[in-house]
Amino acid sequence: MSWLQLRLAITPEQAESCEDFLLELGAVSVTFMDAQDQPIYEPDLGTTPLWSQTHLLALFEADTDAKALQAQLTLRLQPLPELHIEVLEDQDWERSWMDNFHPMRFGQRLWIVPSWHSAPEPDAVNLLLDPGLAFGTGTHPTTALCLEWLDGQDLADKTLIDFGCGSGILAIAGLLLGAQHAIGTDIDTQALEASRDNAQRNQIADAQFDLYLPPDMPTVQAPVVVANILAGPLVQLADTLTALVAAGGKIALSGILAEQADEVRAAYSQQFELDPTAEKDGWVRISGVRRPL
């Protein structure tokens, strides 16, 4: 079916009242979008920050009277924010979503292949994973940076730790690229379940991939550690992550905005010989080799 979409340019202070009013008028959904590509950094717990310039999108049934809707908004909102109303024609949303995703190559050997596509290079390292699912699928620059780094490493017969494993994409990629064993940890039990399911889809044996909540993770060191989380936790957990890396081992850190790179580098520079920072679409990867103990 078709829908009537209303777009309002609002401030964060207007968000709650506008949302409530549009729901009263019969909106079936209300969402908020960034109007100016403004990043929101790690928010305080219990808060839901919005951008300084926000677009509110409300969907109504197709037979909603657009003129009457605009009149109601004019009466309620003074002055009336920038307003745009349009009809969204019906389409096969699932088919449209699937058509947007194709196999993606990372580095020289590694491909992420959605379930509805054939592998472009059957003899390459092909990781089966559907983009768009939760916990990390390769479509975000931070994940791409880590996958490209892993593709460039000699992982043969090594153990890899994936800290904040999410979907397990980095650990599974490491195993497919030659690692002997992987350990994944995440604070979210659903992430651990997703990692386990994705490992099975890629024919990773249970004995190759151990998964833990952080309190349950054994004391261990590995020659390769990856952590694709956020800059704040990476700084706070610098000692914890450093302790996971064997002397002479390698670490790759991502989930870091370019303007946060110096702070993260400072937290690891004493313990690691750091590589030049790698950047993609405003996000960075910091990697290095642990100095001798």
C-alpha positions as CSV (number, residue, x, y, z in Angstrom):
1,M,0.0,0.0,0.0
2,S,1.0,3.6,-0.4
3,W,1.7,6.0,2.5
4,L,1.6,9.7,3.1
5,Q,4.9,10.9,4.5
6,L,5.3,14.1,6.5
7,R,8.8,15.6,7.1
8,L,9.3,18.4,9.7
9,A,12.5,20.3,10.4
10,I,12.6,20.6,14.2
11,T,14.9,21.3,17.1
12,P,15.5,18.7,19.8
13,E,13.3,20.7,22.2
14,Q,10.3,20.2,19.9
15,A,10.8,16.5,19.4
16,E,8.7,15.1,22.2
17,S,5.7,17.4,21.8
18,C,5.7,17.1,17.9
19,E,5.9,13.3,18.2
20,D,3.0,13.2,20.6
21,F,0.8,15.5,18.5
22,L,1.5,13.6,15.2
23,L,0.5,10.3,16.9
24,E,-2.7,12.0,18.1
25,L,-3.4,13.0,14.5
26,G,-3.1,9.3,13.4
27,A,0.5,8.8,12.5
28,V,1.4,5.1,12.3
29,S,5.1,5.8,12.9
30,V,7.3,8.7,13.9
31,T,11.1,8.6,13.4
32,F,13.9,11.1,13.7
33,M,16.8,11.7,11.3
34,D,20.0,13.8,11.3
35,A,19.4,16.9,9.0
36,Q,23.1,17.9,8.6
37,D,25.3,14.8,9.0
38,Q,26.2,15.8,12.6
39,P,27.8,13.0,14.6
40,I,26.5,12.1,18.1
41,Y,29.2,10.9,20.4
42,E,28.8,8.4,23.1
43,P,25.8,9.6,25.1
44,D,25.3,9.5,28.9
45,L,23.5,6.5,30.2
46,G,19.7,6.9,30.2
47,T,19.8,9.7,27.6
48,T,18.6,9.8,24.0
49,P,20.3,12.8,22.4
50,L,19.1,14.3,19.1
51,W,20.9,16.4,16.5
52,S,20.8,20.2,16.8
53,Q,19.0,20.1,13.4
54,T,16.6,17.1,13.2
55,H,14.1,15.9,10.7
56,L,11.0,14.3,12.0
57,L,9.4,11.7,9.6
58,A,5.8,10.7,10.2
59,L,3.9,8.1,8.1
60,F,0.1,8.2,7.7
61,E,-2.4,6.0,5.9
62,A,-2.6,7.0,2.2
63,D,-6.1,8.3,2.4
64,T,-5.2,10.9,5.1
65,D,-6.2,14.4,4.0
66,A,-2.9,16.2,3.6
67,K,-4.5,19.7,3.6
68,A,-6.3,19.0,6.8
69,L,-3.1,17.6,8.4
70,Q,-1.2,20.8,7.4
71,A,-4.0,23.0,8.8
72,Q,-3.8,21.1,12.2
73,L,-0.1,21.6,12.3
74,T,-0.4,25.3,11.4
75,L,-2.7,25.8,14.4
76,R,-0.6,23.8,16.8
77,L,2.9,24.8,15.9
78,Q,3.7,28.5,15.8
79,P,5.8,29.3,13.9
80,L,5.3,26.3,11.6
81,P,8.6,24.5,11.0
82,E,9.7,23.7,7.5
83,L,7.2,21.1,6.2
84,H,7.2,18.7,3.3
85,I,4.4,16.2,2.5
86,E,4.6,13.5,-0.1
87,V,3.1,10.2,-1.2
88,L,5.3,7.1,-0.9
89,E,4.3,4.6,-3.5
90,D,4.1,0.9,-2.6
91,Q,7.0,-1.3,-3.5
92,D,8.5,-4.7,-2.5
93,W,10.5,-3.3,0.4
94,E,12.2,-6.6,1.2
95,R,13.2,-7.1,-2.5
96,S,14.4,-3.4,-2.6
97,W,16.5,-3.9,0.5
98,M,18.1,-7.1,-0.8
99,D,18.9,-5.4,-4.2
100,N,21.0,-2.8,-2.3
101,F,23.5,-5.4,-1.0
102,H,26.0,-7.3,-3.0
103,P,29.1,-9.3,-2.1
104,M,31.8,-7.0,-0.7
105,R,35.6,-7.5,-1.0
106,F,38.0,-6.6,1.8
107,G,41.7,-6.6,1.0
108,Q,43.0,-9.2,-1.4
109,R,41.4,-12.5,-0.3
110,L,38.3,-11.9,1.7
111,W,34.7,-11.5,0.6
112,I,31.5,-11.1,2.6
113,V,28.7,-12.8,0.6
114,P,25.0,-12.4,1.4
115,S,23.0,-15.6,1.4
116,W,21.0,-14.7,-1.8
117,H,24.2,-14.2,-3.9
118,S,26.7,-16.6,-5.4
119,A,30.3,-16.0,-4.4
120,P,32.0,-13.9,-7.1
121,E,35.3,-15.8,-6.6
122,P,34.4,-19.3,-5.4
123,D,38.1,-20.0,-4.6
124,A,38.5,-16.9,-2.5
125,V,37.9,-16.7,1.3
126,N,34.1,-16.3,1.4
127,L,32.4,-15.4,4.6
128,L,28.6,-16.0,4.4
129,L,26.8,-13.2,6.2
130,D,23.7,-11.1,5.5
131,P,24.3,-7.3,5.6
132,G,21.7,-5.3,7.4
133,L,21.5,-7.6,10.4
134,A,22.4,-6.5,13.9
135,F,25.9,-6.5,15.5
136,G,28.1,-5.8,12.5
137,T,28.1,-7.1,8.9
138,G,30.9,-5.4,7.1
139,T,28.9,-2.5,5.7
140,H,30.2,0.0,8.3
141,P,33.6,1.6,7.8
142,T,34.9,0.5,11.2
143,T,34.2,-3.2,10.4
144,A,35.6,-2.8,6.9
145,L,38.8,-1.3,8.3
146,C,39.2,-4.3,10.6
147,L,38.4,-6.9,7.9
148,E,41.0,-5.2,5.6
149,W,43.6,-5.4,8.4
150,L,42.9,-9.0,9.1
151,D,43.2,-9.9,5.4
152,G,46.7,-8.4,5.4
153,Q,47.9,-10.5,8.4
154,D,49.6,-13.9,8.6
155,L,47.1,-15.7,10.8
156,A,48.2,-19.2,10.1
157,D,47.9,-21.4,13.2
158,K,47.4,-18.4,15.5
159,T,44.8,-17.6,18.1
160,L,42.7,-14.5,17.7
161,I,40.7,-12.6,20.3
162,D,37.7,-10.6,19.1
163,F,36.8,-8.2,22.0
164,G,33.2,-7.0,21.6
165,C,32.6,-9.6,18.9
166,G,29.0,-8.7,18.0
167,S,28.1,-10.9,15.0
168,G,31.4,-12.7,15.2
169,I,32.4,-11.3,11.8
170,L,36.0,-10.5,12.7
171,A,36.7,-13.7,14.5
172,I,35.1,-15.8,11.8
173,A,37.0,-13.9,9.1
174,G,40.2,-14.6,11.0
175,L,39.4,-18.3,11.2
176,L,38.6,-18.5,7.5
177,L,41.9,-16.6,6.8
178,G,43.9,-19.3,8.6
179,A,43.7,-18.7,12.3
180,Q,43.6,-21.9,14.3
181,H,41.4,-20.7,17.2
182,A,39.3,-17.7,18.1
183,I,37.9,-16.3,21.3
184,G,35.0,-13.9,21.2
185,T,33.6,-11.9,24.1
186,D,30.7,-9.5,24.3
187,I,28.5,-8.0,27.0
188,D,25.3,-8.9,25.0
189,T,24.2,-12.5,25.2
190,Q,22.3,-12.0,21.9
191,A,25.6,-11.1,20.2
192,L,27.1,-14.3,21.5
193,E,24.2,-16.2,20.0
194,A,24.5,-14.4,16.7
195,S,28.3,-15.2,16.7
196,R,27.6,-18.8,17.3
197,D,24.9,-19.0,14.5
198,N,27.2,-17.2,12.0
199,A,30.1,-19.6,12.8
200,Q,27.9,-22.6,12.2
201,R,26.7,-21.1,8.9
202,N,30.4,-20.8,7.9
203,Q,31.1,-24.4,9.0
204,I,33.3,-23.3,11.8
205,A,33.7,-26.1,14.3
206,D,32.6,-25.4,17.9
207,A,36.1,-26.2,19.2
208,Q,37.6,-23.5,17.0
209,F,35.5,-20.6,18.4
210,D,35.0,-20.0,22.1
211,L,32.5,-17.4,23.2
212,Y,32.2,-15.7,26.6
213,L,30.6,-12.9,28.6
214,P,33.5,-10.7,29.9
215,P,33.3,-12.0,33.5
216,D,33.6,-15.6,32.3
217,M,36.5,-15.1,29.9
218,P,39.6,-17.0,31.0
219,T,42.9,-15.3,31.6
220,V,44.6,-15.7,28.2
221,Q,47.0,-13.9,25.8
222,A,46.9,-14.1,22.0
223,P,49.2,-13.0,19.2
224,V,46.3,-11.2,17.5
225,V,43.6,-9.0,19.2
226,V,40.9,-7.0,17.5
227,A,38.4,-4.6,19.2
228,N,35.8,-2.8,17.2
229,I,33.9,-1.0,19.8
230,L,33.9,2.8,20.7
231,A,36.7,5.3,21.5
232,G,35.6,5.8,25.1
233,P,35.7,2.1,26.1
234,L,38.9,1.6,24.2
235,V,40.6,4.3,26.3
236,Q,39.1,3.0,29.5
237,L,40.0,-0.6,28.7
238,A,43.5,0.1,27.5
239,D,45.1,-2.0,30.3
240,T,42.6,-4.8,29.9
241,L,43.1,-5.0,26.1
242,T,46.9,-4.7,26.4
243,A,47.0,-7.6,28.8
244,L,45.3,-9.8,26.2
245,V,48.1,-9.3,23.6
246,A,51.2,-11.5,23.8
247,A,54.6,-9.8,23.6
248,G,55.3,-9.1,20.0
249,G,51.6,-9.7,19.2
250,K,49.4,-7.4,17.2
251,I,46.3,-5.3,18.0
252,A,43.8,-3.5,15.9
253,L,41.3,-1.0,17.3
254,S,38.4,0.6,15.6
255,G,35.0,2.2,16.3
256,I,36.9,5.5,16.5
257,L,36.0,8.8,14.8
258,A,38.9,10.6,13.2
259,E,38.9,13.4,15.8
260,Q,39.1,10.8,18.6
261,A,42.2,9.1,17.2
262,D,44.9,11.1,19.2
263,E,43.3,10.2,22.5
264,V,43.1,6.5,21.7
265,R,46.7,6.5,20.3
266,A,47.9,8.1,23.5
267,A,46.3,5.4,25.6
268,Y,48.3,2.6,23.8
269,S,51.5,4.3,22.6
270,Q,53.6,3.3,25.6
271,Q,52.8,-0.4,25.2
272,F,52.6,-0.6,21.4
273,E,54.7,0.4,18.4
274,L,51.8,1.9,16.5
275,D,51.3,1.9,12.8
276,P,50.1,5.0,10.9
277,T,46.3,5.6,11.5
278,A,44.1,4.2,8.7
279,E,41.0,6.2,7.9
280,K,37.7,5.5,6.0
281,D,34.8,7.8,5.7
282,G,35.6,9.7,8.9
283,W,36.4,6.6,11.0
284,V,39.8,5.2,11.8
285,R,41.7,2.1,12.7
286,I,44.7,2.1,15.1
287,S,47.0,-0.9,15.0
288,G,50.3,-1.8,16.3
289,V,52.7,-4.4,17.7
290,R,53.2,-4.9,21.5
291,R,56.6,-3.9,22.7
292,P,58.7,-6.5,24.6
293,L,57.7,-7.0,28.2
